[in-house]
Amino acid sequence: MHVAAAALILSLAAGSLAQAQSGPTPQEQMACRSDAGKFCAEHIGKPPQMNACLKANKTKLSDGCRKVVESRGG
């Protein structure tokens, strides 16, 4: 699980950098950790796909993660 969590964090950070934004804060990473694993696990390590998956599942995300996705343009 720790390896997957680290990959997720790197995925989210890389995806944010690809969008020319600052990387996610630790709080943002934690807000989406569970949702990313639940809805988008197959995209861990693939930042563009992870970001697209989180956006596509926005209505299913926890309140905290949904706010992160929306604050980053999703």
PyMOL Python script that loads the backbone (N, CA, C, O; Angstrom):
from pymol import cmd

cmd.read_pdbstr("""\
ATOM      1  N   MET A   1       0.827  -1.202   0.000  1.00  0.00           N
ATOM      2  CA  MET A   1       0.000   0.000   0.000  1.00  0.00           C
ATOM      3  C   MET A   1       0.865   1.257   0.000  1.00  0.00           C
ATOM      4  O   MET A   1       0.521   2.245  -0.649  1.00  0.00           O
ATOM      5  N   HIS A   2       1.966   1.229   0.710  1.00  0.00           N
ATOM      6  CA  HIS A   2       2.817   2.417   0.773  1.00  0.00           C
ATOM      7  C   HIS A   2       3.415   2.742  -0.581  1.00  0.00           C
ATOM      8  O   HIS A   2       3.558   3.915  -0.927  1.00  0.00           O
ATOM      9  N   VAL A   3       3.765   1.727  -1.353  1.00  0.00           N
ATOM     10  CA  VAL A   3       4.317   1.961  -2.686  1.00  0.00           C
ATOM     11  C   VAL A   3       3.255   2.603  -3.568  1.00  0.00           C
ATOM     12  O   VAL A   3       3.541   3.544  -4.309  1.00  0.00           O
ATOM     13  N   ALA A   4       2.030   2.092  -3.488  1.00  0.00           N
ATOM     14  CA  ALA A   4       0.940   2.661  -4.279  1.00  0.00           C
ATOM     15  C   ALA A   4       0.659   4.100  -3.857  1.00  0.00           C
ATOM     16  O   ALA A   4       0.404   4.956  -4.704  1.00  0.00           O
ATOM     17  N   ALA A   5       0.704   4.367  -2.572  1.00  0.00           N
ATOM     18  CA  ALA A   5       0.461   5.726  -2.086  1.00  0.00           C
ATOM     19  C   ALA A   5       1.550   6.671  -2.577  1.00  0.00           C
ATOM     20  O   ALA A   5       1.264   7.798  -2.980  1.00  0.00           O
ATOM     21  N   ALA A   6       2.788   6.216  -2.544  1.00  0.00           N
ATOM     22  CA  ALA A   6       3.885   7.055  -3.029  1.00  0.00           C
ATOM     23  C   ALA A   6       3.738   7.312  -4.517  1.00  0.00           C
ATOM     24  O   ALA A   6       3.972   8.427  -4.984  1.00  0.00           O
ATOM     25  N   ALA A   7       3.352   6.288  -5.264  1.00  0.00           N
ATOM     26  CA  ALA A   7       3.154   6.454  -6.706  1.00  0.00           C
ATOM     27  C   ALA A   7       2.013   7.419  -6.978  1.00  0.00           C
ATOM     28  O   ALA A   7       2.089   8.231  -7.900  1.00  0.00           O
ATOM     29  N   LEU A   8       0.963   7.335  -6.182  1.00  0.00           N
ATOM     30  CA  LEU A   8      -0.166   8.243  -6.338  1.00  0.00           C
ATOM     31  C   LEU A   8       0.257   9.675  -6.088  1.00  0.00           C
ATOM     32  O   LEU A   8      -0.089  10.575  -6.853  1.00  0.00           O
ATOM     33  N   ILE A   9       1.002   9.885  -5.024  1.00  0.00           N
ATOM     34  CA  ILE A   9       1.454  11.238  -4.692  1.00  0.00           C
ATOM     35  C   ILE A   9       2.330  11.787  -5.810  1.00  0.00           C
ATOM     36  O   ILE A   9       2.186  12.943  -6.210  1.00  0.00           O
ATOM     37  N   LEU A  10       3.237  10.957  -6.312  1.00  0.00           N
ATOM     38  CA  LEU A  10       4.083  11.391  -7.422  1.00  0.00           C
ATOM     39  C   LEU A  10       3.243  11.658  -8.657  1.00  0.00           C
ATOM     40  O   LEU A  10       3.509  12.605  -9.397  1.00  0.00           O
ATOM     41  N   SER A  11       2.243  10.842  -8.883  1.00  0.00           N
ATOM     42  CA  SER A  11       1.362  11.012 -10.035  1.00  0.00           C
ATOM     43  C   SER A  11       0.615  12.338  -9.945  1.00  0.00           C
ATOM     44  O   SER A  11       0.547  13.088 -10.919  1.00  0.00           O
ATOM     45  N   LEU A  12       0.061  12.618  -8.784  1.00  0.00           N
ATOM     46  CA  LEU A  12      -0.670  13.876  -8.615  1.00  0.00           C
ATOM     47  C   LEU A  12       0.264  15.069  -8.764  1.00  0.00           C
ATOM     48  O   LEU A  12      -0.093  16.064  -9.395  1.00  0.00           O
ATOM     49  N   ALA A  13       1.449  14.977  -8.190  1.00  0.00           N
ATOM     50  CA  ALA A  13       2.400  16.081  -8.284  1.00  0.00           C
ATOM     51  C   ALA A  13       2.840  16.290  -9.722  1.00  0.00           C
ATOM     52  O   ALA A  13       2.883  17.426 -10.194  1.00  0.00           O
ATOM     53  N   ALA A  14       3.164  15.225 -10.417  1.00  0.00           N
ATOM     54  CA  ALA A  14       3.605  15.349 -11.803  1.00  0.00           C
ATOM     55  C   ALA A  14       2.476  15.884 -12.682  1.00  0.00           C
ATOM     56  O   ALA A  14       2.712  16.694 -13.578  1.00  0.00           O
ATOM     57  N   GLY A  15       1.274  15.437 -12.428  1.00  0.00           N
ATOM     58  CA  GLY A  15       0.137  15.919 -13.210  1.00  0.00           C
ATOM     59  C   GLY A  15      -0.085  17.405 -13.017  1.00  0.00           C
ATOM     60  O   GLY A  15      -0.406  18.121 -13.966  1.00  0.00           O
ATOM     61  N   SER A  16       0.083  17.860 -11.812  1.00  0.00           N
ATOM     62  CA  SER A  16      -0.089  19.282 -11.547  1.00  0.00           C
ATOM     63  C   SER A  16       1.000  20.087 -12.220  1.00  0.00           C
ATOM     64  O   SER A  16       0.736  21.167 -12.748  1.00  0.00           O
ATOM     65  N   LEU A  17       2.223  19.578 -12.210  1.00  0.00           N
ATOM     66  CA  LEU A  17       3.320  20.277 -12.871  1.00  0.00           C
ATOM     67  C   LEU A  17       3.091  20.324 -14.371  1.00  0.00           C
ATOM     68  O   LEU A  17       3.430  21.312 -15.023  1.00  0.00           O
ATOM     69  N   ALA A  18       2.524  19.273 -14.914  1.00  0.00           N
ATOM     70  CA  ALA A  18       2.244  19.243 -16.345  1.00  0.00           C
ATOM     71  C   ALA A  18       1.230  20.316 -16.723  1.00  0.00           C
ATOM     72  O   ALA A  18       1.191  20.773 -17.866  1.00  0.00           O
ATOM     73  N   GLN A  19       0.422  20.709 -15.765  1.00  0.00           N
ATOM     74  CA  GLN A  19      -0.571  21.751 -16.006  1.00  0.00           C
ATOM     75  C   GLN A  19      -0.021  23.130 -15.666  1.00  0.00           C
ATOM     76  O   GLN A  19      -0.775  24.103 -15.617  1.00  0.00           O
ATOM     77  N   ALA A  20       1.272  23.223 -15.434  1.00  0.00           N
ATOM     78  CA  ALA A  20       1.949  24.484 -15.102  1.00  0.00           C
ATOM     79  C   ALA A  20       1.402  25.095 -13.821  1.00  0.00           C
ATOM     80  O   ALA A  20       1.325  26.317 -13.697  1.00  0.00           O
ATOM     81  N   GLN A  21       1.028  24.262 -12.882  1.00  0.00           N
ATOM     82  CA  GLN A  21       0.588  24.715 -11.575  1.00  0.00           C
ATOM     83  C   GLN A  21       1.577  24.184 -10.554  1.00  0.00           C
ATOM     84  O   GLN A  21       2.356  23.275 -10.839  1.00  0.00           O
ATOM     85  N   SER A  22       1.539  24.756  -9.372  1.00  0.00           N
ATOM     86  CA  SER A  22       2.383  24.212  -8.325  1.00  0.00           C
ATOM     87  C   SER A  22       1.851  22.829  -7.947  1.00  0.00           C
ATOM     88  O   SER A  22       0.673  22.532  -8.142  1.00  0.00           O
ATOM     89  N   GLY A  23       2.718  22.005  -7.414  1.00  0.00           N
ATOM     90  CA  GLY A  23       2.322  20.657  -7.019  1.00  0.00           C
ATOM     91  C   GLY A  23       1.307  20.696  -5.893  1.00  0.00           C
ATOM     92  O   GLY A  23       1.161  21.705  -5.203  1.00  0.00           O
ATOM     93  N   PRO A  24       0.611  19.590  -5.716  1.00  0.00           N
ATOM     94  CA  PRO A  24      -0.400  19.547  -4.646  1.00  0.00           C
ATOM     95  C   PRO A  24       0.258  19.601  -3.282  1.00  0.00           C
ATOM     96  O   PRO A  24       1.354  19.077  -3.080  1.00  0.00           O
ATOM     97  N   THR A  25      -0.409  20.226  -2.374  1.00  0.00           N
ATOM     98  CA  THR A  25       0.074  20.281  -0.997  1.00  0.00           C
ATOM     99  C   THR A  25      -0.114  18.902  -0.361  1.00  0.00           C
ATOM    100  O   THR A  25      -0.877  18.082  -0.874  1.00  0.00           O
ATOM    101  N   PRO A  26       0.567  18.646   0.736  1.00  0.00           N
ATOM    102  CA  PRO A  26       0.331  17.366   1.437  1.00  0.00           C
ATOM    103  C   PRO A  26      -1.144  17.174   1.809  1.00  0.00           C
ATOM    104  O   PRO A  26      -1.656  16.055   1.776  1.00  0.00           O
ATOM    105  N   GLN A  27      -1.815  18.260   2.160  1.00  0.00           N
ATOM    106  CA  GLN A  27      -3.229  18.162   2.512  1.00  0.00           C
ATOM    107  C   GLN A  27      -4.063  17.758   1.295  1.00  0.00           C
ATOM    108  O   GLN A  27      -4.986  16.951   1.413  1.00  0.00           O
ATOM    109  N   GLU A  28      -3.740  18.318   0.130  1.00  0.00           N
ATOM    110  CA  GLU A  28      -4.460  17.957  -1.088  1.00  0.00           C
ATOM    111  C   GLU A  28      -4.207  16.499  -1.453  1.00  0.00           C
ATOM    112  O   GLU A  28      -5.122  15.785  -1.866  1.00  0.00           O
ATOM    113  N   GLN A  29      -2.971  16.067  -1.299  1.00  0.00           N
ATOM    114  CA  GLN A  29      -2.633  14.677  -1.593  1.00  0.00           C
ATOM    115  C   GLN A  29      -3.430  13.737  -0.700  1.00  0.00           C
ATOM    116  O   GLN A  29      -3.976  12.741  -1.175  1.00  0.00           O
ATOM    117  N   MET A  30      -3.497  14.044   0.572  1.00  0.00           N
ATOM    118  CA  MET A  30      -4.232  13.187   1.504  1.00  0.00           C
ATOM    119  C   MET A  30      -5.730  13.221   1.226  1.00  0.00           C
ATOM    120  O   MET A  30      -6.418  12.216   1.404  1.00  0.00           O
ATOM    121  N   ALA A  31      -6.236  14.367   0.793  1.00  0.00           N
ATOM    122  CA  ALA A  31      -7.667  14.482   0.514  1.00  0.00           C
ATOM    123  C   ALA A  31      -8.089  13.557  -0.622  1.00  0.00           C
ATOM    124  O   ALA A  31      -9.221  13.073  -0.638  1.00  0.00           O
ATOM    125  N   CYS A  32      -7.188  13.307  -1.573  1.00  0.00           N
ATOM    126  CA  CYS A  32      -7.536  12.495  -2.746  1.00  0.00           C
ATOM    127  C   CYS A  32      -6.958  11.087  -2.712  1.00  0.00           C
ATOM    128  O   CYS A  32      -7.246  10.282  -3.598  1.00  0.00           O
ATOM    129  N   ARG A  33      -6.168  10.786  -1.732  1.00  0.00           N
ATOM    130  CA  ARG A  33      -5.497   9.479  -1.706  1.00  0.00           C
ATOM    131  C   ARG A  33      -6.487   8.322  -1.778  1.00  0.00           C
ATOM    132  O   ARG A  33      -6.330   7.429  -2.611  1.00  0.00           O
ATOM    133  N   SER A  34      -7.483   8.322  -0.936  1.00  0.00           N
ATOM    134  CA  SER A  34      -8.461   7.226  -0.897  1.00  0.00           C
ATOM    135  C   SER A  34      -9.278   7.165  -2.182  1.00  0.00           C
ATOM    136  O   SER A  34      -9.480   6.090  -2.746  1.00  0.00           O
ATOM    137  N   ASP A  35      -9.747   8.325  -2.642  1.00  0.00           N
ATOM    138  CA  ASP A  35     -10.561   8.360  -3.858  1.00  0.00           C
ATOM    139  C   ASP A  35      -9.776   7.894  -5.078  1.00  0.00           C
ATOM    140  O   ASP A  35     -10.304   7.163  -5.916  1.00  0.00           O
ATOM    141  N   ALA A  36      -8.524   8.313  -5.180  1.00  0.00           N
ATOM    142  CA  ALA A  36      -7.702   7.915  -6.330  1.00  0.00           C
ATOM    143  C   ALA A  36      -7.511   6.403  -6.335  1.00  0.00           C
ATOM    144  O   ALA A  36      -7.580   5.770  -7.389  1.00  0.00           O
ATOM    145  N   GLY A  37      -7.274   5.830  -5.173  1.00  0.00           N
ATOM    146  CA  GLY A  37      -7.127   4.382  -5.096  1.00  0.00           C
ATOM    147  C   GLY A  37      -8.415   3.641  -5.384  1.00  0.00           C
ATOM    148  O   GLY A  37      -8.399   2.548  -5.949  1.00  0.00           O
ATOM    149  N   LYS A  38      -9.529   4.237  -4.995  1.00  0.00           N
ATOM    150  CA  LYS A  38     -10.833   3.591  -5.175  1.00  0.00           C
ATOM    151  C   LYS A  38     -11.326   3.674  -6.613  1.00  0.00           C
ATOM    152  O   LYS A  38     -11.814   2.684  -7.158  1.00  0.00           O
ATOM    153  N   PHE A  39     -11.207   4.836  -7.229  1.00  0.00           N
ATOM    154  CA  PHE A  39     -11.801   5.057  -8.550  1.00  0.00           C
ATOM    155  C   PHE A  39     -10.796   5.012  -9.701  1.00  0.00           C
ATOM    156  O   PHE A  39     -11.184   4.778 -10.846  1.00  0.00           O
ATOM    157  N   CYS A  40      -9.522   5.229  -9.415  1.00  0.00           N
ATOM    158  CA  CYS A  40      -8.549   5.435 -10.497  1.00  0.00           C
ATOM    159  C   CYS A  40      -7.252   4.662 -10.298  1.00  0.00           C
ATOM    160  O   CYS A  40      -6.213   5.072 -10.817  1.00  0.00           O
ATOM    161  N   ALA A  41      -7.284   3.574  -9.572  1.00  0.00           N
ATOM    162  CA  ALA A  41      -6.056   2.837  -9.244  1.00  0.00           C
ATOM    163  C   ALA A  41      -5.271   2.426 -10.479  1.00  0.00           C
ATOM    164  O   ALA A  41      -4.041   2.384 -10.443  1.00  0.00           O
ATOM    165  N   GLU A  42      -5.959   2.125 -11.564  1.00  0.00           N
ATOM    166  CA  GLU A  42      -5.261   1.685 -12.780  1.00  0.00           C
ATOM    167  C   GLU A  42      -4.435   2.798 -13.410  1.00  0.00           C
ATOM    168  O   GLU A  42      -3.630   2.540 -14.304  1.00  0.00           O
ATOM    169  N   HIS A  43      -4.628   4.038 -12.950  1.00  0.00           N
ATOM    170  CA  HIS A  43      -3.910   5.180 -13.516  1.00  0.00           C
ATOM    171  C   HIS A  43      -2.772   5.683 -12.625  1.00  0.00           C
ATOM    172  O   HIS A  43      -2.152   6.701 -12.933  1.00  0.00           O
ATOM    173  N   ILE A  44      -2.493   4.980 -11.528  1.00  0.00           N
ATOM    174  CA  ILE A  44      -1.386   5.385 -10.659  1.00  0.00           C
ATOM    175  C   ILE A  44      -0.096   5.325 -11.461  1.00  0.00           C
ATOM    176  O   ILE A  44       0.196   4.325 -12.116  1.00  0.00           O
ATOM    177  N   GLY A  45       0.670   6.401 -11.404  1.00  0.00           N
ATOM    178  CA  GLY A  45       1.912   6.490 -12.161  1.00  0.00           C
ATOM    179  C   GLY A  45       1.732   7.077 -13.550  1.00  0.00           C
ATOM    180  O   GLY A  45       2.693   7.203 -14.309  1.00  0.00           O
ATOM    181  N   LYS A  46       0.489   7.438 -13.883  1.00  0.00           N
ATOM    182  CA  LYS A  46       0.177   8.033 -15.188  1.00  0.00           C
ATOM    183  C   LYS A  46      -0.561   9.349 -14.932  1.00  0.00           C
ATOM    184  O   LYS A  46      -1.790   9.388 -14.988  1.00  0.00           O
ATOM    185  N   PRO A  47       0.175  10.418 -14.653  1.00  0.00           N
ATOM    186  CA  PRO A  47      -0.453  11.674 -14.223  1.00  0.00           C
ATOM    187  C   PRO A  47      -1.581  12.186 -15.112  1.00  0.00           C
ATOM    188  O   PRO A  47      -2.633  12.535 -14.576  1.00  0.00           O
ATOM    189  N   PRO A  48      -1.432  12.253 -16.437  1.00  0.00           N
ATOM    190  CA  PRO A  48      -2.546  12.787 -17.234  1.00  0.00           C
ATOM    191  C   PRO A  48      -3.810  11.940 -17.099  1.00  0.00           C
ATOM    192  O   PRO A  48      -4.915  12.475 -17.001  1.00  0.00           O
ATOM    193  N   GLN A  49      -3.642  10.616 -17.095  1.00  0.00           N
ATOM    194  CA  GLN A  49      -4.795   9.733 -16.971  1.00  0.00           C
ATOM    195  C   GLN A  49      -5.411   9.822 -15.572  1.00  0.00           C
ATOM    196  O   GLN A  49      -6.632   9.774 -15.425  1.00  0.00           O
ATOM    197  N   MET A  50      -4.567   9.951 -14.546  1.00  0.00           N
ATOM    198  CA  MET A  50      -5.070  10.080 -13.178  1.00  0.00           C
ATOM    199  C   MET A  50      -5.897  11.349 -13.038  1.00  0.00           C
ATOM    200  O   MET A  50      -6.990  11.325 -12.474  1.00  0.00           O
ATOM    201  N   ASN A  51      -5.377  12.446 -13.549  1.00  0.00           N
ATOM    202  CA  ASN A  51      -6.116  13.708 -13.455  1.00  0.00           C
ATOM    203  C   ASN A  51      -7.441  13.608 -14.196  1.00  0.00           C
ATOM    204  O   ASN A  51      -8.472  14.056 -13.694  1.00  0.00           O
ATOM    205  N   ALA A  52      -7.417  13.022 -15.386  1.00  0.00           N
ATOM    206  CA  ALA A  52      -8.653  12.868 -16.169  1.00  0.00           C
ATOM    207  C   ALA A  52      -9.640  11.966 -15.441  1.00  0.00           C
ATOM    208  O   ALA A  52     -10.842  12.233 -15.431  1.00  0.00           O
ATOM    209  N   CYS A  53      -9.136  10.908 -14.838  1.00  0.00           N
ATOM    210  CA  CYS A  53     -10.012   9.986 -14.108  1.00  0.00           C
ATOM    211  C   CYS A  53     -10.655  10.660 -12.904  1.00  0.00           C
ATOM    212  O   CYS A  53     -11.853  10.501 -12.665  1.00  0.00           O
ATOM    213  N   LEU A  54      -9.867  11.408 -12.148  1.00  0.00           N
ATOM    214  CA  LEU A  54     -10.437  12.111 -10.990  1.00  0.00           C
ATOM    215  C   LEU A  54     -11.497  13.107 -11.437  1.00  0.00           C
ATOM    216  O   LEU A  54     -12.549  13.224 -10.810  1.00  0.00           O
ATOM    217  N   LYS A  55     -11.220  13.825 -12.521  1.00  0.00           N
ATOM    218  CA  LYS A  55     -12.209  14.777 -13.046  1.00  0.00           C
ATOM    219  C   LYS A  55     -13.468  14.052 -13.504  1.00  0.00           C
ATOM    220  O   LYS A  55     -14.581  14.507 -13.239  1.00  0.00           O
ATOM    221  N   ALA A  56     -13.296  12.926 -14.190  1.00  0.00           N
ATOM    222  CA  ALA A  56     -14.442  12.163 -14.696  1.00  0.00           C
ATOM    223  C   ALA A  56     -15.295  11.591 -13.566  1.00  0.00           C
ATOM    224  O   ALA A  56     -16.495  11.379 -13.735  1.00  0.00           O
ATOM    225  N   ASN A  57     -14.675  11.345 -12.423  1.00  0.00           N
ATOM    226  CA  ASN A  57     -15.387  10.772 -11.281  1.00  0.00           C
ATOM    227  C   ASN A  57     -15.708  11.807 -10.214  1.00  0.00           C
ATOM    228  O   ASN A  57     -16.007  11.456  -9.072  1.00  0.00           O
ATOM    229  N   LYS A  58     -15.649  13.062 -10.577  1.00  0.00           N
ATOM    230  CA  LYS A  58     -15.788  14.152  -9.601  1.00  0.00           C
ATOM    231  C   LYS A  58     -17.049  14.019  -8.744  1.00  0.00           C
ATOM    232  O   LYS A  58     -17.010  14.303  -7.547  1.00  0.00           O
ATOM    233  N   THR A  59     -18.148  13.599  -9.332  1.00  0.00           N
ATOM    234  CA  THR A  59     -19.389  13.510  -8.558  1.00  0.00           C
ATOM    235  C   THR A  59     -19.341  12.397  -7.512  1.00  0.00           C
ATOM    236  O   THR A  59     -20.134  12.406  -6.571  1.00  0.00           O
ATOM    237  N   LYS A  60     -18.427  11.443  -7.660  1.00  0.00           N
ATOM    238  CA  LYS A  60     -18.297  10.329  -6.721  1.00  0.00           C
ATOM    239  C   LYS A  60     -17.251  10.586  -5.646  1.00  0.00           C
ATOM    240  O   LYS A  60     -17.177   9.848  -4.663  1.00  0.00           O
ATOM    241  N   LEU A  61     -16.441  11.628  -5.825  1.00  0.00           N
ATOM    242  CA  LEU A  61     -15.333  11.880  -4.912  1.00  0.00           C
ATOM    243  C   LEU A  61     -15.815  12.404  -3.565  1.00  0.00           C
ATOM    244  O   LEU A  61     -16.907  12.961  -3.447  1.00  0.00           O
ATOM    245  N   SER A  62     -14.980  12.214  -2.563  1.00  0.00           N
ATOM    246  CA  SER A  62     -15.255  12.797  -1.251  1.00  0.00           C
ATOM    247  C   SER A  62     -15.267  14.317  -1.397  1.00  0.00           C
ATOM    248  O   SER A  62     -14.719  14.861  -2.356  1.00  0.00           O
ATOM    249  N   ASP A  63     -15.889  14.987  -0.451  1.00  0.00           N
ATOM    250  CA  ASP A  63     -15.961  16.449  -0.515  1.00  0.00           C
ATOM    251  C   ASP A  63     -14.575  17.078  -0.610  1.00  0.00           C
ATOM    252  O   ASP A  63     -14.360  17.994  -1.404  1.00  0.00           O
ATOM    253  N   GLY A  64     -13.642  16.592   0.191  1.00  0.00           N
ATOM    254  CA  GLY A  64     -12.293  17.161   0.203  1.00  0.00           C
ATOM    255  C   GLY A  64     -11.590  17.009  -1.133  1.00  0.00           C
ATOM    256  O   GLY A  64     -10.979  17.957  -1.626  1.00  0.00           O
ATOM    257  N   CYS A  65     -11.672  15.833  -1.718  1.00  0.00           N
ATOM    258  CA  CYS A  65     -10.997  15.591  -2.986  1.00  0.00           C
ATOM    259  C   CYS A  65     -11.685  16.361  -4.110  1.00  0.00           C
ATOM    260  O   CYS A  65     -11.020  16.895  -4.998  1.00  0.00           O
ATOM    261  N   ARG A  66     -13.004  16.417  -4.070  1.00  0.00           N
ATOM    262  CA  ARG A  66     -13.743  17.163  -5.096  1.00  0.00           C
ATOM    263  C   ARG A  66     -13.313  18.623  -5.082  1.00  0.00           C
ATOM    264  O   ARG A  66     -13.167  19.236  -6.139  1.00  0.00           O
ATOM    265  N   LYS A  67     -13.109  19.184  -3.900  1.00  0.00           N
ATOM    266  CA  LYS A  67     -12.664  20.576  -3.803  1.00  0.00           C
ATOM    267  C   LYS A  67     -11.263  20.749  -4.387  1.00  0.00           C
ATOM    268  O   LYS A  67     -10.971  21.759  -5.028  1.00  0.00           O
ATOM    269  N   VAL A  68     -10.396  19.755  -4.160  1.00  0.00           N
ATOM    270  CA  VAL A  68      -9.041  19.818  -4.730  1.00  0.00           C
ATOM    271  C   VAL A  68      -9.129  19.787  -6.253  1.00  0.00           C
ATOM    272  O   VAL A  68      -8.497  20.601  -6.927  1.00  0.00           O
ATOM    273  N   VAL A  69      -9.901  18.862  -6.795  1.00  0.00           N
ATOM    274  CA  VAL A  69     -10.041  18.725  -8.246  1.00  0.00           C
ATOM    275  C   VAL A  69     -10.593  20.020  -8.836  1.00  0.00           C
ATOM    276  O   VAL A  69     -10.093  20.500  -9.854  1.00  0.00           O
ATOM    277  N   GLU A  70     -11.614  20.585  -8.208  1.00  0.00           N
ATOM    278  CA  GLU A  70     -12.205  21.828  -8.709  1.00  0.00           C
ATOM    279  C   GLU A  70     -11.221  22.990  -8.604  1.00  0.00           C
ATOM    280  O   GLU A  70     -11.194  23.855  -9.480  1.00  0.00           O
ATOM    281  N   SER A  71     -10.424  23.021  -7.558  1.00  0.00           N
ATOM    282  CA  SER A  71      -9.472  24.130  -7.392  1.00  0.00           C
ATOM    283  C   SER A  71      -8.351  24.063  -8.420  1.00  0.00           C
ATOM    284  O   SER A  71      -7.665  25.055  -8.670  1.00  0.00           O
ATOM    285  N   ARG A  72      -8.171  22.883  -9.015  1.00  0.00           N
ATOM    286  CA  ARG A  72      -7.125  22.690 -10.010  1.00  0.00           C
ATOM    287  C   ARG A  72      -7.710  22.607 -11.420  1.00  0.00           C
ATOM    288  O   ARG A  72      -7.108  22.032 -12.327  1.00  0.00           O
ATOM    289  N   GLY A  73      -8.881  23.186 -11.581  1.00  0.00           N
ATOM    290  CA  GLY A  73      -9.456  23.296 -12.916  1.00  0.00           C
ATOM    291  C   GLY A  73     -10.366  22.168 -13.347  1.00  0.00           C
ATOM    292  O   GLY A  73     -10.760  22.107 -14.512  1.00  0.00           O
ATOM    293  N   GLY A  74     -10.708  21.276 -12.439  1.00  0.00           N
ATOM    294  CA  GLY A  74     -11.552  20.137 -12.819  1.00  0.00           C
ATOM    295  C   GLY A  74     -12.987  20.304 -12.495  1.00  0.00           C
ATOM    296  O   GLY A  74     -13.790  19.413 -12.768  1.00  0.00           O
TER     297      GLY A  74
END
""", "prot")
cmd.dss("prot")
cmd.show_as("cartoon", "prot")
cmd.util.cbc("prot")
cmd.orient("prot")
